[in-house]
Amino acid sequence: MSDPSTVDPWQDLRAYTRARIALGRAGSSQPTAALLAFGVAHAQARDAVHQSLDVAVVRGDCDALGWPTLHVRSAADGRESYLRRPDLGRRLHAESRGHLAAACRERVADHHSAEPADVVFVIADGLSAIAVQRHAVPLLVAVRKLLPDWAIGLVVIAEQSRVALGDEIGAALGARQVVMLIGERPGLSSPDSLGIYLTYAPREGRTDAERNCISNVRPEGLSYAQAAARLAFLLRGARALGRSGVDLKDDSDALLPANDGDALPSP
């Protein structure tokens, strides 16, 4: 019996992207393999959204590298609340505000100075805890190497967090800049994509226009080395310019290293 499916003539293009193109057809429908693969990808995306961040693992990774950490959470009291009420994910829980204030007082006492950190990094679950657990610490290792002369504050691990929560965290710690490493909304070919958001002079009420974003950080997208180089470029630019967002242009392409990510698999 002959195979009823028809190969798409654009099949060779699949070697260059993970997007669902050139799937072929079986009569007027998709081939069974393509339909099943779509179902698996959809399930992975749903799992990524609902999975909780394993804070103990992230803290353990940071501790092993000698980085002090602080665990905070937003005003959302659980994953369901976080997904239904985005506004709660943009505000700190009252208890976490107290923890941040105490950490700030402790830093001043230890260093006998109120000099702020040049940058504070926030590792946040966002909409894909899988992305954070896979990519946040390796990326942070790469970018810290590019900022040897910077005063880097403690690493804040935030649960049930939206991007704007980083502004309140950075302001509470008195940081000059805040960088949030957060799980992006999963796609059907990328359930583990990490996003980076940079804000100069963080404070509550900052808008998206006042932030810079680097997206799709993962081995199959923007590699750790490339993302770290771009982020370091923007951090230095924001410090020189005194602001971030639409006023800070990303002209780093010529300076980026070659992508050291994994090659795309054969379709």
Protein Blocks (a to p, Z undefined) as FASTA:
>chain_A
ZZfbdcdfklmmmmmocbdehkbpehjaccfklmmmmmmmmmmmmmmmmpccdfklmmmm
mmmnopacdddddfbfbfklmmmmmmlmmpccfklmmmmmmmmmmmmmmnopabdcfbdc
dddfkjolklmmmmmmmmmmmmmmmmmmbccddddddehiafklmmmmmmmnopabdcdd
ddddddfklmbbccddddehiaehiafklpccdehiafklccfklmmmmmmmmmmmmmmn
opahjllccfklmmpccdfbdcdddZZ
